[in-house]
């Protein structure tokens, strides 16, 4: 059975029993309620022996250890439950971050394909239909996936202390913010504006010659964002040893 103790700096292989006066200022490890109560019993007993209380020391030590063991037996399941809840939350944020990344990269791949198959603006009805489809993708898939990926990633870093000093985690955060900002300015806004213009051109309110002026820039931006997102996946899977930040 593993005993409850903290290590003395000067003698790291010995158990130091005079720990009660400095309990709040010394590191200590609890392995089980029974081992803690056993150690507390031994400590109290040894102190009472030194105070010349004789045989009464063992009795008092046993009397003191029983309520301590009872209290720890109540607290131990709560501690185990709290640890399980924290681990579940960490897995949940990791799952949401992964699902968001899948939706984000899938939406960008679909937009690249649709931009390559977009008809000429002279075919206003077909072009308006393609623009409406692209607008639906960026509104209902691209934007929610982008927000989910960034928020879940931030929360995953917040609840996992190991990520606080990991250089690769902060690199993912920086590139994620870049994707979020660029996705708004270079993809979401222009695609929705093009869909609105094509609808107005279909009704005869806008000259079709003003359409499809930003398709090339949107395609290039999507390729860059897709490459950065792929690099983010590589960082998350490979986790290279980048500059380690201080705790």
C-alpha positions in Angstrom: 0.0 0.0 0.0 1.3 3.4 -0.9 1.8 5.7 2.1 0.9 9.3 2.4 4.0 11.5 2.8 5.8 14.5 1.4 9.5 14.5 0.6 12.0 16.5 2.4 14.3 18.5 0.1 17.5 17.5 2.1 16.6 13.8 2.3 14.4 12.9 -0.7 14.3 9.2 0.1 13.1 9.6 3.7 9.7 10.2 5.2 9.5 13.3 7.3 6.7 13.0 10.0 6.9 16.5 11.4 4.7 17.9 8.6 1.7 19.2 10.4 3.0 22.8 11.2 3.9 23.4 7.6 1.0 21.6 5.9 -0.2 24.7 4.0 3.2 25.5 2.7 4.7 22.1 1.7 3.8 20.0 -1.3 1.9 16.8 -0.3 0.4 13.9 -2.2 -2.7 11.9 -1.1 -2.8 8.3 -2.5 -5.8 6.9 -0.5 -7.9 7.8 2.5 -6.7 4.7 4.4 -3.0 5.5 3.9 -3.6 9.1 4.9 -5.4 8.1 8.1 -2.6 5.5 8.8 0.1 8.2 8.5 -1.9 10.6 10.6 -2.3 8.0 13.3 1.4 7.3 13.3 2.2 11.0 13.5 -0.2 11.7 16.3 1.0 8.6 18.2 4.6 9.5 17.9 4.0 13.0 19.1 2.0 11.8 22.1 4.7 9.4 23.0 7.3 12.2 22.9 5.0 14.1 25.3 5.3 11.2 27.7 1.6 10.2 27.5 2.6 6.5 27.4 0.1 3.9 26.4 -2.7 6.5 26.1 -1.0 7.8 22.9 -2.0 4.8 20.8 -5.6 5.1 21.9 -5.7 8.8 21.2 -4.0 8.4 17.8 -6.6 5.7 16.8 -9.4 7.9 18.0 -8.2 10.8 15.9 -7.6 8.8 12.8 -11.1 7.3 12.6 -13.0 10.6 11.9 -10.2 11.7 9.5 -10.6 8.4 7.6 -14.4 8.8 7.6 -14.1 12.4 6.2 -11.7 11.4 3.5 -13.9 8.4 2.5 -16.6 11.0 1.9 -14.4 13.3 -0.1 -12.6 10.7 -2.2 -15.6 9.9 -4.5 -16.2 13.6 -5.1 -12.6 14.1 -6.1 -12.7 11.1 -8.5 -16.0 12.5 -9.9 -14.5 15.9 -10.5 -11.5 14.4 -12.2 -13.8 12.4 -14.5 -15.9 15.5 -15.3 -12.8 17.5 -16.2 -11.5 14.7 -18.5 -14.9 14.5 -20.2 -14.9 18.2 -20.8 -11.4 18.1 -22.3 -12.5 15.3 -24.7 -15.7 17.2 -25.6 -13.7 20.3 -26.6 -11.3 18.2 -28.6 -14.2 16.4 -30.3 -15.9 19.7 -31.2 -12.7 21.2 -32.4 -12.1 18.2 -34.7 -15.7 18.3 -36.0 -15.4 22.0 -36.7 -12.1 21.5 -38.6 -13.7 18.8 -40.7 -16.7 21.0 -41.6 -14.4 24.0 -42.3 -12.0 22.2 -44.6 -14.9 20.4 -46.4 -16.7 23.7 -47.0 -13.6 25.3 -48.4 -13.0 22.3 -50.7 -16.6 22.6 -52.0 -16.3 26.3 -52.6 -13.1 25.7 -54.7 -14.9 23.1 -56.8 -18.0 25.3 -57.3 -15.8 28.3 -58.3 -14.1 26.1 -60.9 -17.5 25.1 -62.3 -19.1 28.5 -62.2 -20.8 29.4 -65.5 -20.2 32.7 -67.4 -22.1 35.7 -66.0 -23.8 36.0 -69.3 -25.9 33.0 -68.3 -27.5 35.0 -65.5 -29.9 32.3 -64.3 -27.3 29.6 -64.0 -24.8 32.0 -62.5 -27.3 33.2 -59.9 -28.1 29.6 -59.0 -24.4 28.8 -58.5 -23.9 32.0 -56.4 -26.9 31.1 -54.2 -25.5 27.6 -53.6 -22.1 29.1 -52.6 -23.7 31.6 -50.4 -25.6 28.9 -48.6 -22.4 26.9 -48.0 -20.5 29.9 -46.5 -23.5 30.8 -44.3 -24.6 27.4 -43.0 -21.3 25.4 -43.1 -18.3 27.6 -43.5 -19.1 30.2 -40.8 -20.5 27.8 -38.1 -17.6 25.4 -38.6 -15.1 28.3 -38.4 -16.6 29.6 -35.2 -16.8 26.2 -33.6 -13.2 25.4 -34.5 -11.9 28.6 -33.0 -14.0 28.6 -29.8 -13.5 24.9 -29.1 -9.8 25.3 -29.6 -9.6 28.2 -27.2 -11.6 26.3 -24.5 -9.4 23.2 -25.0 -6.3 25.3 -24.4 -7.9 26.9 -21.3 -8.9 23.7 -19.6 -5.6 21.8 -20.3 -2.6 23.2 -18.4 -0.2 21.2 -20.6 -1.2 23.3 -23.5 -0.4 26.6 -21.7 3.4 26.2 -22.3 3.2 24.2 -25.6 4.5 26.3 -28.5 2.6 24.2 -31.1 -0.7 25.0 -29.3 -0.1 28.8 -29.5 0.9 28.4 -33.1 -2.4 26.8 -33.8 -4.2 29.5 -32.0 -2.4 32.2 -34.0 -3.2 30.6 -37.3 -6.8 29.9 -36.2 -7.3 33.6 -35.5 -5.8 34.4 -39.0 -8.2 32.0 -40.7 -11.1 33.4 -38.8 -10.3 37.0 -39.8 -9.4 36.2 -43.4 -12.5 34.0 -43.8 -14.7 36.9 -42.9 -13.1 39.5 -45.1 -12.0 37.4 -48.2 -14.7 34.6 -48.3 -17.9 35.2 -46.4 -18.5 38.8 -47.4 -17.6 38.6 -51.1 -19.5 35.4 -51.7 -22.7 36.7 -50.0 -22.4 40.0 -51.9 -21.9 38.2 -55.2 -25.0 36.1 -54.5 -27.0 39.3 -53.8 -25.8 41.0 -57.0 -26.5 37.9 -59.1 -30.1 37.8 -57.8 -30.6 41.5 -58.6 -29.1 40.9 -62.1 -31.6 38.1 -62.6 -34.4 40.5 -61.9 -32.8 43.0 -64.4 -31.7 45.6 -61.7 -28.0 45.1 -62.2 -25.8 44.8 -65.3 -24.5 41.2 -65.7 -21.1 42.7 -66.7 -20.5 43.7 -63.1 -20.6 40.1 -61.9 -17.8 37.6 -61.4 -15.2 40.3 -60.7 -13.9 38.7 -57.5 -14.0 35.0 -58.4 -10.3 34.7 -59.0 -9.4 36.4 -55.7 -11.8 34.2 -53.8 -10.3 31.1 -55.3 -6.8 32.1 -54.4 -7.9 33.0 -50.8 -9.5 29.6 -50.4 -6.4 27.8 -51.5 -4.3 29.8 -49.0 -6.8 29.2 -46.2 -7.0 25.5 -47.0 -3.2 25.3 -46.8 -3.1 27.0 -43.4 -5.9 24.8 -42.1 -3.9 21.7 -43.3 -0.9 23.0 -41.4 -3.0 23.4 -38.3 -4.0 19.7 -38.6 -0.4 18.7 -39.0 0.5 20.7 -35.8 -2.3 19.1 -33.9 -1.4 15.6 -34.9 2.4 15.8 -35.0 2.8 18.3 -32.1 6.4 19.4 -32.9 8.7 20.7 -30.1 8.5 24.4 -30.8 9.7 27.0 -28.4 8.4 26.0 -25.0 6.8 28.9 -23.2 7.4 29.4 -19.4 4.6 28.3 -17.1 
